[in-house]
């Protein structure tokens, strides 16, 4: 079993919010969070249906309740009030049924370079605002779902560090297994579990291509794997597909778009009828260390060969490409300023080998680890003391070498 996991496995979550609110009268194109807050009786009815269906948690319909998404409806000043009220109602219903209550956190819609022009700290700030309200509303966990960029996922995890709430993250990928920013599941898993995510998985897509992606990740998973596909099938076929993914390593289940209480009920019934599914695989206690970019992961052996120290110059991306032809298998990069940290974040996104950073300044090292979307190595051969390096390595999931 996974150590210190806060809920029983297998764990069954409810379906998505928006599609279920629409069939209960919400006009298409509405702000789902505002509409749910204005119709508490309908939300209460839906929550009772999830409970009766056998869901083992309730999730507040706060998916798009961050400032960037709410601004599209002119509601950017309602972040705290919407998250707080929806979370409080969900918490009350869950507590009455003896269930945990979670807050849904969807994509920000913002992208950092090289995929957009947004600042990582701005994404962090909007997630921190939302998470603060969800915590105040009584959330027992956070569900960061349907994500399409590693920047969003890392920002949400960092924003949640001010709380003690368990955080679960799901990616939305296409049939090729990639997110909108070209990311892949295994690098995200390597990065997010190192940062403290308590579950990582796939959502908002067809169940057809999920099993292979999950199966490839099982040997490297230190946390339970999740699956929340769209429900474009009958409840019976949906449940059958979900249970087949147990053999691919999944132990947390739920539904996304179109998943109704009937889909969750059938899944709950089949889980209960198959005691085999109540046993989660034990992760390897000594996994192979891996570094990662958003697109690739790099498994580290005992024969690491650091490159000659490289500068963060405008030609860094080209320098990394040329380094691929050398005998080195780790790129060692000197990061001296905040501008260097930002340059590394952008140029290193396409790296084809793991990256180690050497810094003489703790704030600069913090920036390098913060803005790089992936998992870096920290070169301990620097003036900084181990007691200074270790907390940063833990915070960002980096590897101290």
C-alpha positions as a Markdown table, in Angstrom:
| # | Residue | x | y | z |
|---|---|---|---|---|
| 1 | Unk | 0.0 | 0.0 | 0.0 |
| 2 | Unk | 1.1 | 3.6 | -0.5 |
| 3 | Unk | 2.3 | 5.0 | 2.8 |
| 4 | Unk | 0.5 | 7.9 | 4.4 |
| 5 | Unk | -2.2 | 8.0 | 1.7 |
| 6 | Unk | -5.1 | 9.9 | 3.5 |
| 7 | Unk | -8.0 | 8.0 | 1.9 |
| 8 | Unk | -8.9 | 4.3 | 1.3 |
| 9 | Unk | -7.9 | 2.8 | -2.0 |
| 10 | Unk | -9.4 | 2.3 | -4.5 |
| 11 | Unk | -10.9 | 5.8 | -4.2 |
| 12 | Unk | -13.9 | 6.7 | -6.3 |
| 13 | Unk | -14.5 | 10.4 | -7.1 |
| 14 | Unk | -17.7 | 11.9 | -8.6 |
| 15 | Unk | -18.0 | 13.0 | -12.2 |
| 16 | Unk | -17.5 | 16.4 | -13.7 |
| 17 | Unk | -19.4 | 19.5 | -12.7 |
| 18 | Unk | -20.3 | 21.5 | -15.8 |
| 19 | Unk | -22.0 | 18.8 | -17.9 |
| 20 | Unk | -24.1 | 17.7 | -14.9 |
| 21 | Unk | -25.1 | 21.3 | -14.1 |
| 22 | Unk | -26.1 | 21.9 | -17.8 |
| 23 | Unk | -28.5 | 18.9 | -17.8 |
| 24 | Unk | -30.1 | 20.5 | -14.7 |
| 25 | Unk | -30.8 | 23.8 | -16.4 |
| 26 | Unk | -27.6 | 25.8 | -16.6 |
| 27 | Unk | -27.5 | 27.6 | -19.9 |
| 28 | Unk | -24.5 | 26.8 | -22.2 |
| 29 | Unk | -21.8 | 29.4 | -22.0 |
| 30 | Unk | -22.7 | 30.4 | -18.4 |
| 31 | Unk | -20.1 | 30.8 | -15.7 |
| 32 | Unk | -20.7 | 27.4 | -14.0 |
| 33 | Unk | -19.3 | 28.7 | -10.6 |
| 34 | Unk | -21.6 | 31.7 | -10.5 |
| 35 | Unk | -24.7 | 29.7 | -11.7 |
| 36 | Unk | -24.0 | 26.9 | -9.1 |
| 37 | Unk | -23.7 | 29.6 | -6.3 |
| 38 | Unk | -27.0 | 31.1 | -7.4 |
| 39 | Unk | -28.8 | 27.8 | -7.4 |
| 40 | Unk | -27.7 | 26.1 | -4.2 |
| 41 | Unk | -30.8 | 23.8 | -4.2 |
| 42 | Unk | -29.7 | 22.3 | -7.6 |
| 43 | Unk | -26.1 | 21.8 | -6.4 |
| 44 | Unk | -27.4 | 20.2 | -3.2 |
| 45 | Unk | -29.5 | 17.8 | -5.3 |
| 46 | Unk | -26.5 | 16.8 | -7.4 |
| 47 | Unk | -24.3 | 16.3 | -4.4 |
| 48 | Unk | -26.9 | 13.9 | -2.9 |
| 49 | Unk | -27.0 | 12.0 | -6.2 |
| 50 | Unk | -23.2 | 11.6 | -6.0 |
| 51 | Unk | -23.5 | 10.3 | -2.5 |
| 52 | Unk | -26.2 | 7.8 | -3.3 |
| 53 | Unk | -24.2 | 6.7 | -6.4 |
| 54 | Unk | -21.4 | 5.6 | -4.2 |
| 55 | Unk | -18.8 | 8.4 | -4.7 |
| 56 | Unk | -16.3 | 8.4 | -1.8 |
| 57 | Unk | -15.8 | 12.1 | -1.9 |
| 58 | Unk | -17.6 | 15.3 | -3.0 |
| 59 | Unk | -15.9 | 18.0 | -5.1 |
| 60 | Unk | -17.0 | 21.6 | -5.1 |
| 61 | Unk | -17.8 | 23.0 | -8.5 |
| 62 | Unk | -14.9 | 25.5 | -8.4 |
| 63 | Unk | -13.1 | 24.3 | -11.6 |
| 64 | Unk | -12.9 | 27.7 | -13.3 |
| 65 | Unk | -13.0 | 29.9 | -10.1 |
| 66 | Unk | -9.6 | 31.5 | -10.6 |
| 67 | Unk | -9.1 | 35.1 | -11.5 |
| 68 | Unk | -8.0 | 34.6 | -15.1 |
| 69 | Unk | -11.0 | 32.4 | -16.0 |
| 70 | Unk | -13.6 | 34.5 | -14.0 |
| 71 | Unk | -12.3 | 37.6 | -15.8 |
| 72 | Unk | -13.9 | 36.3 | -19.0 |
| 73 | Unk | -17.2 | 36.8 | -17.3 |
| 74 | Unk | -16.3 | 40.1 | -15.5 |
| 75 | Unk | -16.2 | 38.2 | -12.2 |
| 76 | Unk | -12.5 | 38.5 | -11.3 |
| 77 | Unk | -13.4 | 40.2 | -8.0 |
| 78 | Unk | -15.5 | 37.2 | -7.0 |
| 79 | Unk | -12.8 | 34.6 | -6.6 |
| 80 | Unk | -12.9 | 34.5 | -2.8 |
| 81 | Unk | -16.6 | 34.7 | -2.4 |
| 82 | Unk | -17.4 | 32.0 | -5.1 |
| 83 | Unk | -14.8 | 29.5 | -3.9 |
| 84 | Unk | -15.8 | 30.1 | -0.3 |
| 85 | Unk | -19.5 | 29.6 | -0.7 |
| 86 | Unk | -19.3 | 26.6 | -3.0 |
| 87 | Unk | -16.7 | 24.9 | -0.8 |
| 88 | Unk | -18.8 | 25.5 | 2.3 |
| 89 | Unk | -21.9 | 24.0 | 0.8 |
| 90 | Unk | -20.0 | 21.0 | -0.5 |
| 91 | Unk | -18.2 | 20.5 | 2.8 |
| 92 | Unk | -21.5 | 20.5 | 4.7 |
| 93 | Unk | -23.0 | 17.9 | 2.4 |
| 94 | Unk | -19.9 | 15.8 | 2.5 |
| 95 | Unk | -19.6 | 16.0 | 6.3 |
| 96 | Unk | -23.2 | 14.9 | 6.8 |
| 97 | Unk | -22.4 | 11.8 | 4.7 |
| 98 | Unk | -19.1 | 11.1 | 6.4 |
| 99 | Unk | -17.1 | 11.9 | 3.2 |
| 100 | Unk | -14.1 | 14.2 | 2.5 |
| 101 | Unk | -14.7 | 17.3 | 0.4 |
| 102 | Unk | -12.4 | 18.6 | -2.3 |
| 103 | Unk | -12.0 | 21.8 | -4.2 |
| 104 | Unk | -11.7 | 21.6 | -8.0 |
| 105 | Unk | -8.9 | 23.6 | -9.6 |
| 106 | Unk | -8.9 | 23.8 | -13.4 |
| 107 | Unk | -6.4 | 25.3 | -15.9 |
| 108 | Unk | -5.6 | 29.0 | -15.6 |
| 109 | Unk | -5.6 | 29.5 | -19.4 |
| 110 | Unk | -2.3 | 31.3 | -19.1 |
| 111 | Unk | 1.0 | 30.1 | -20.6 |
| 112 | Unk | 4.6 | 30.9 | -19.7 |
| 113 | Unk | 7.4 | 31.2 | -22.4 |
| 114 | Unk | 8.0 | 29.7 | -24.8 |
| 115 | Unk | 4.3 | 28.8 | -25.1 |
| 116 | Unk | 2.9 | 32.2 | -24.1 |
| 117 | Unk | 3.9 | 35.5 | -22.4 |
| 118 | Unk | 2.5 | 35.1 | -18.9 |
| 119 | Unk | 4.6 | 35.2 | -15.8 |
| 120 | Unk | 4.9 | 32.1 | -13.7 |
| 121 | Unk | 4.5 | 34.1 | -10.5 |
| 122 | Unk | 1.2 | 35.5 | -11.8 |
| 123 | Unk | -0.2 | 32.0 | -12.3 |
| 124 | Unk | 1.0 | 31.1 | -8.8 |
| 125 | Unk | -0.7 | 34.2 | -7.4 |
| 126 | Unk | -4.1 | 33.4 | -8.9 |
| 127 | Unk | -3.9 | 29.8 | -7.7 |
| 128 | Unk | -2.9 | 30.9 | -4.2 |
| 129 | Unk | -5.9 | 33.2 | -4.1 |
| 130 | Unk | -8.2 | 30.4 | -5.0 |
| 131 | Unk | -6.6 | 27.8 | -2.7 |
| 132 | Unk | -6.8 | 30.2 | 0.2 |
| 133 | Unk | -10.5 | 30.5 | -0.2 |
| 134 | Unk | -11.0 | 26.7 | -0.7 |
| 135 | Unk | -9.0 | 26.1 | 2.5 |
| 136 | Unk | -11.1 | 28.6 | 4.4 |
| 137 | Unk | -14.3 | 26.9 | 3.1 |
| 138 | Unk | -13.2 | 23.6 | 4.6 |
| 139 | Unk | -11.6 | 21.7 | 1.8 |
| 140 | Unk | -10.1 | 18.3 | 2.8 |
| 141 | Unk | -8.1 | 18.0 | -0.5 |
| 142 | Unk | -7.5 | 19.8 | -3.7 |
| 143 | Unk | -8.1 | 18.3 | -7.2 |
| 144 | Unk | -6.0 | 20.1 | -9.8 |
| 145 | Unk | -7.5 | 18.6 | -12.9 |
| 146 | Unk | -7.6 | 18.6 | -16.7 |
| 147 | Unk | -4.3 | 20.4 | -16.8 |
| 148 | Unk | -2.5 | 21.1 | -20.1 |
| 149 | Unk | 0.8 | 22.7 | -19.0 |
| 150 | Unk | 3.3 | 21.8 | -16.4 |
| 151 | Unk | 3.6 | 25.4 | -15.3 |
| 152 | Unk | 0.0 | 25.4 | -14.1 |
| 153 | Unk | 0.5 | 22.1 | -12.3 |
| 154 | Unk | 3.7 | 23.2 | -10.5 |
| 155 | Unk | 2.2 | 26.6 | -9.7 |
| 156 | Unk | -0.8 | 25.0 | -8.1 |
| 157 | Unk | 1.3 | 22.6 | -6.1 |
| 158 | Unk | 3.5 | 25.4 | -4.8 |
| 159 | Unk | 0.5 | 27.5 | -4.0 |
| 160 | Unk | -0.9 | 24.6 | -2.0 |
| 161 | Unk | 2.3 | 24.4 | 0.1 |
| 162 | Unk | 0.9 | 27.0 | 2.5 |
| 163 | Unk | -1.7 | 24.5 | 3.5 |
| 164 | Unk | -1.6 | 20.9 | 4.7 |
| 165 | Unk | -4.1 | 19.7 | 2.1 |
| 166 | Unk | -3.4 | 16.7 | 0.0 |
| 167 | Unk | -3.2 | 17.6 | -3.7 |
| 168 | Unk | -4.1 | 15.4 | -6.6 |
| 169 | Unk | -3.3 | 16.3 | -10.2 |
| 170 | Unk | -4.6 | 15.1 | -13.6 |
| 171 | Unk | -3.4 | 15.9 | -17.1 |
| 172 | Unk | -5.5 | 16.3 | -20.2 |
| 173 | Unk | -3.7 | 14.7 | -23.1 |
| 174 | Unk | -4.6 | 13.9 | -26.7 |
| 175 | Unk | -4.4 | 10.6 | -28.5 |
| 176 | Unk | -0.7 | 10.9 | -28.9 |
| 177 | Unk | -0.3 | 11.3 | -25.1 |
| 178 | Unk | 0.7 | 15.0 | -25.2 |
| 179 | Unk | -0.7 | 18.1 | -23.6 |
| 180 | Unk | -1.3 | 21.4 | -25.3 |
| 181 | Unk | 2.3 | 22.5 | -24.5 |
| 182 | Unk | 3.7 | 19.2 | -25.8 |
| 183 | Unk | 4.2 | 17.7 | -22.3 |
| 184 | Unk | 3.9 | 14.0 | -21.6 |
| 185 | Unk | 2.6 | 12.1 | -18.6 |
| 186 | Unk | 5.7 | 10.4 | -17.3 |
| 187 | Unk | 7.8 | 13.6 | -17.0 |
| 188 | Unk | 4.9 | 15.2 | -15.3 |
| 189 | Unk | 4.6 | 12.3 | -12.9 |
| 190 | Unk | 8.3 | 12.3 | -12.1 |
| 191 | Unk | 8.2 | 16.1 | -11.4 |
| 192 | Unk | 4.9 | 16.3 | -9.5 |
| 193 | Unk | 5.4 | 13.3 | -7.2 |
| 194 | Unk | 8.8 | 14.7 | -6.3 |
| 195 | Unk | 7.1 | 18.0 | -5.4 |
| 196 | Unk | 4.6 | 16.3 | -3.1 |
| 197 | Unk | 1.5 | 15.5 | -5.2 |
| 198 | Unk | -0.3 | 12.6 | -3.5 |
| 199 | Unk | -1.8 | 11.3 | -6.7 |
| 200 | Unk | -1.2 | 11.9 | -10.4 |
| 201 | Unk | -3.3 | 10.8 | -13.4 |
| 202 | Unk | -5.2 | 11.4 | -16.6 |
| 203 | Unk | -8.6 | 13.1 | -17.2 |
| 204 | Unk | -10.8 | 14.8 | -19.8 |
| 205 | Unk | -10.2 | 12.4 | -22.7 |
| 206 | Unk | -11.1 | 9.1 | -24.1 |
| 207 | Unk | -10.4 | 6.0 | -22.1 |
| 208 | Unk | -9.1 | 4.3 | -25.2 |
| 209 | Unk | -5.5 | 5.7 | -25.0 |
| 210 | Unk | -5.2 | 6.0 | -21.2 |
| 211 | Unk | -4.2 | 2.3 | -20.3 |
| 212 | Unk | -0.9 | 2.3 | -22.3 |
| 213 | Unk | 0.1 | 5.7 | -20.8 |
| 214 | Unk | -0.6 | 4.5 | -17.3 |
| 215 | Unk | 1.1 | 1.1 | -17.7 |
| 216 | Unk | 4.3 | 2.8 | -18.8 |
| 217 | Unk | 4.3 | 4.9 | -15.7 |
| 218 | Unk | 3.6 | 2.2 | -13.1 |
| 219 | Unk | 7.3 | 1.2 | -12.6 |
| 220 | Unk | 8.1 | 4.9 | -11.7 |
| 221 | Unk | 5.0 | 5.8 | -9.7 |
| 222 | Unk | 5.5 | 6.5 | -6.0 |
| 223 | Unk | 1.9 | 7.8 | -5.6 |
| 224 | Unk | -1.4 | 6.3 | -6.7 |
| 225 | Unk | -2.3 | 6.8 | -10.3 |
| 226 | Unk | -5.7 | 8.3 | -11.2 |
| 227 | Unk | -8.0 | 8.0 | -14.2 |
| 228 | Unk | -11.0 | 10.3 | -14.9 |
| 229 | Unk | -12.1 | 9.8 | -18.6 |
| 230 | Unk | -15.0 | 11.4 | -20.4 |
| 231 | Unk | -18.1 | 9.4 | -20.3 |
| 232 | Unk | -19.3 | 9.0 | -24.0 |
| 233 | Unk | -20.3 | 5.4 | -23.3 |
| 234 | Unk | -23.1 | 3.8 | -21.3 |
| 235 | Unk | -22.6 | 3.5 | -17.5 |
| 236 | Unk | -21.9 | -0.2 | -18.0 |
| 237 | Unk | -19.3 | 0.3 | -20.7 |
| 238 | Unk | -17.8 | 3.2 | -18.8 |
| 239 | Unk | -17.4 | 1.1 | -15.6 |
| 240 | Unk | -15.9 | -1.7 | -17.5 |
| 241 | Unk | -13.3 | 0.5 | -19.1 |
| 242 | Unk | -12.4 | 2.0 | -15.7 |
| 243 | Unk | -12.0 | -1.4 | -14.0 |
| 244 | Unk | -9.8 | -2.6 | -16.9 |
| 245 | Unk | -7.4 | 0.2 | -15.9 |
| 246 | Unk | -6.8 | -1.4 | -12.5 |
| 247 | Unk | -4.5 | -3.8 | -14.4 |
| 248 | Unk | -2.6 | -0.7 | -15.7 |
| 249 | Unk | -1.9 | 0.6 | -12.2 |
| 250 | Unk | -4.9 | 2.9 | -11.6 |
| 251 | Unk | -6.3 | 3.0 | -8.0 |
| 252 | Unk | -8.2 | 6.4 | -8.0 |
| 253 | Unk | -11.2 | 6.6 | -10.3 |
| 254 | Unk | -13.8 | 9.2 | -11.4 |
| 255 | Unk | -15.4 | 10.7 | -14.4 |
| 256 | Unk | -15.1 | 13.9 | -16.4 |
| 257 | Unk | -17.3 | 15.4 | -19.1 |
| 258 | Unk | -20.6 | 13.5 | -19.4 |
| 259 | Unk | -20.0 | 11.3 | -16.3 |
| 260 | Unk | -23.4 | 11.2 | -14.5 |
| 261 | Unk | -24.3 | 9.7 | -11.2 |
| 262 | Unk | -25.4 | 6.6 | -13.1 |
| 263 | Unk | -21.8 | 6.2 | -14.4 |
| 264 | Unk | -20.4 | 6.5 | -10.9 |
| 265 | Unk | -23.0 | 4.2 | -9.4 |
| 266 | Unk | -22.1 | 1.4 | -11.9 |
| 267 | Unk | -18.4 | 1.9 | -11.2 |
| 268 | Unk | -19.0 | 1.8 | -7.5 |
| 269 | Unk | -21.1 | -1.4 | -7.8 |
| 270 | Unk | -18.4 | -3.2 | -9.8 |
| 271 | Unk | -15.6 | -2.1 | -7.4 |
| 272 | Unk | -17.5 | -3.4 | -4.5 |
| 273 | Unk | -18.1 | -6.7 | -6.2 |
| 274 | Unk | -14.5 | -7.2 | -6.9 |
| 275 | Unk | -12.4 | -7.4 | -3.8 |
| 276 | Unk | -9.3 | -7.7 | -6.0 |
| 277 | Unk | -9.5 | -4.1 | -6.7 |
| 278 | Unk | -9.1 | -3.1 | -3.1 |
| 279 | Unk | -5.4 | -3.9 | -3.1 |
| 280 | Unk | -3.1 | -1.3 | -4.5 |
| 281 | Unk | 0.3 | -2.2 | -5.8 |
| 282 | Unk | 3.3 | -1.5 | -3.6 |
| 283 | Unk | 5.7 | 1.0 | -5.2 |
| 284 | Unk | 9.3 | 0.1 | -5.5 |
| 285 | Unk | 11.0 | 1.4 | -2.3 |
| 286 | Unk | 14.1 | 2.3 | -4.2 |
| 287 | Unk | 13.1 | 3.8 | -7.5 |
| 288 | Unk | 15.5 | 4.9 | -10.1 |
| 289 | Unk | 16.1 | 8.7 | -9.8 |
| 290 | Unk | 15.0 | 10.7 | -12.8 |
| 291 | Unk | 15.3 | 14.3 | -13.9 |
| 292 | Unk | 12.8 | 15.8 | -16.3 |
| 293 | Unk | 11.8 | 18.6 | -18.6 |
| 294 | Unk | 8.1 | 19.1 | -19.5 |
| 295 | Unk | 8.5 | 16.8 | -22.5 |
| 296 | Unk | 11.1 | 14.2 | -21.5 |
| 297 | Unk | 12.4 | 12.3 | -18.4 |
| 298 | Unk | 16.0 | 11.2 | -17.9 |
| 299 | Unk | 16.7 | 8.2 | -15.7 |
| 300 | Unk | 20.0 | 8.6 | -13.8 |
| 301 | Unk | 22.5 | 5.8 | -13.3 |
| 302 | Unk | 25.6 | 5.8 | -11.2 |
| 303 | Unk | 27.8 | 7.0 | -14.1 |
| 304 | Unk | 26.8 | 10.6 | -14.2 |
| 305 | Unk | 29.3 | 12.7 | -16.3 |
| 306 | Unk | 28.8 | 16.4 | -15.8 |
| 307 | Unk | 29.7 | 18.7 | -18.8 |
| 308 | Unk | 32.2 | 21.5 | -18.5 |
| 309 | Unk | 30.5 | 24.4 | -16.7 |
| 310 | Unk | 28.2 | 26.2 | -19.2 |
| 311 | Unk | 27.1 | 29.9 | -19.0 |
| 312 | Unk | 23.5 | 31.0 | -19.3 |
| 313 | Unk | 24.0 | 33.0 | -22.5 |
| 314 | Unk | 21.5 | 33.8 | -25.4 |
| 315 | Unk | 23.0 | 30.8 | -27.2 |
| 316 | Unk | 22.2 | 28.3 | -24.4 |
| 317 | Unk | 19.6 | 26.4 | -26.4 |
| 318 | Unk | 22.1 | 25.9 | -29.2 |
| 319 | Unk | 24.9 | 25.0 | -26.7 |
| 320 | Unk | 22.6 | 22.3 | -25.3 |
| 321 | Unk | 22.0 | 20.9 | -28.7 |
| 322 | Unk | 25.8 | 20.7 | -29.4 |
| 323 | Unk | 26.4 | 19.1 | -26.0 |
| 324 | Unk | 24.3 | 16.1 | -27.1 |
| 325 | Unk | 27.3 | 15.0 | -29.3 |
| 326 | Unk | 29.8 | 15.1 | -26.3 |
| 327 | Unk | 30.7 | 12.4 | -23.8 |
| 328 | Unk | 28.8 | 14.2 | -21.0 |
| 329 | Unk | 25.4 | 12.9 | -20.0 |
| 330 | Unk | 24.4 | 15.8 | -17.7 |
| 331 | Unk | 24.5 | 19.5 | -18.7 |
| 332 | Unk | 26.1 | 21.6 | -15.9 |
| 333 | Unk | 24.9 | 25.2 | -16.1 |
| 334 | Unk | 26.0 | 28.2 | -14.1 |
| 335 | Unk | 23.1 | 30.4 | -13.0 |
| 336 | Unk | 24.2 | 33.7 | -11.6 |
| 337 | Unk | 21.3 | 36.1 | -11.9 |
| 338 | Unk | 17.5 | 36.2 | -12.1 |
| 339 | Unk | 17.8 | 36.8 | -15.8 |
| 340 | Unk | 19.9 | 33.6 | -16.1 |
| 341 | Unk | 17.1 | 31.7 | -14.3 |
| 342 | Unk | 14.5 | 32.9 | -16.7 |
| 343 | Unk | 16.8 | 32.1 | -19.7 |
| 344 | Unk | 17.4 | 28.6 | -18.4 |
| 345 | Unk | 13.6 | 28.1 | -18.0 |
| 346 | Unk | 13.0 | 28.9 | -21.6 |
| 347 | Unk | 16.1 | 27.5 | -23.3 |
| 348 | Unk | 16.2 | 24.3 | -21.2 |
| 349 | Unk | 12.6 | 23.3 | -22.2 |
| 350 | Unk | 14.0 | 21.5 | -25.3 |
| 351 | Unk | 17.0 | 19.9 | -23.5 |
| 352 | Unk | 17.7 | 16.2 | -24.5 |
| 353 | Unk | 19.6 | 15.5 | -21.3 |
| 354 | Unk | 19.3 | 16.2 | -17.6 |
| 355 | Unk | 20.3 | 19.6 | -16.4 |
| 356 | Unk | 22.3 | 20.4 | -13.2 |
| 357 | Unk | 22.5 | 24.0 | -12.0 |
| 358 | Unk | 25.3 | 25.5 | -10.0 |
| 359 | Unk | 24.5 | 28.7 | -8.1 |
| 360 | Unk | 26.4 | 30.9 | -5.6 |
| 361 | Unk | 23.3 | 32.7 | -4.4 |
| 362 | Unk | 20.3 | 31.1 | -2.6 |
| 363 | Unk | 17.7 | 33.5 | -4.1 |
| 364 | Unk | 19.0 | 32.8 | -7.6 |
| 365 | Unk | 18.9 | 29.1 | -7.0 |
| 366 | Unk | 15.4 | 29.4 | -5.7 |
| 367 | Unk | 14.4 | 31.3 | -9.0 |
| 368 | Unk | 16.1 | 28.7 | -11.2 |
| 369 | Unk | 14.2 | 25.8 | -9.5 |
| 370 | Unk | 11.0 | 27.8 | -9.5 |
| 371 | Unk | 10.8 | 28.8 | -13.1 |
| 372 | Unk | 12.2 | 25.6 | -14.7 |
| 373 | Unk | 9.2 | 23.4 | -15.7 |
| 374 | Unk | 10.6 | 20.0 | -14.8 |
| 375 | Unk | 13.0 | 18.4 | -12.3 |
| 376 | Unk | 16.6 | 19.7 | -12.1 |
| 377 | Unk | 19.7 | 18.5 | -10.4 |
| 378 | Unk | 21.4 | 20.8 | -7.9 |
| 379 | Unk | 25.2 | 20.8 | -8.1 |
| 380 | Unk | 26.3 | 20.8 | -4.4 |
| 381 | Unk | 29.8 | 21.8 | -5.4 |
| 382 | Unk | 29.1 | 25.4 | -4.7 |
| 383 | Unk | 29.6 | 27.9 | -1.8 |
| 384 | Unk | 26.1 | 27.2 | -0.4 |
| 385 | Unk | 25.8 | 24.9 | 2.6 |
| 386 | Unk | 23.8 | 21.6 | 2.6 |
| 387 | Unk | 21.4 | 22.9 | 5.1 |
| 388 | Unk | 20.6 | 25.8 | 2.7 |
| 389 | Unk | 20.3 | 23.5 | -0.4 |
| 390 | Unk | 18.2 | 20.7 | 1.1 |
| 391 | Unk | 15.0 | 22.7 | 1.8 |
| 392 | Unk | 15.0 | 24.0 | -1.7 |
| 393 | Unk | 15.5 | 20.5 | -3.1 |
| 394 | Unk | 12.5 | 19.3 | -1.1 |
| 395 | Unk | 10.3 | 22.4 | -2.0 |
| 396 | Unk | 10.9 | 22.0 | -5.8 |
| 397 | Unk | 11.4 | 18.2 | -5.9 |
| 398 | Unk | 15.0 | 18.7 | -7.2 |
| 399 | Unk | 17.8 | 16.2 | -6.9 |
| 400 | Unk | 20.7 | 17.2 | -4.8 |
| 401 | Unk | 23.9 | 15.9 | -6.4 |
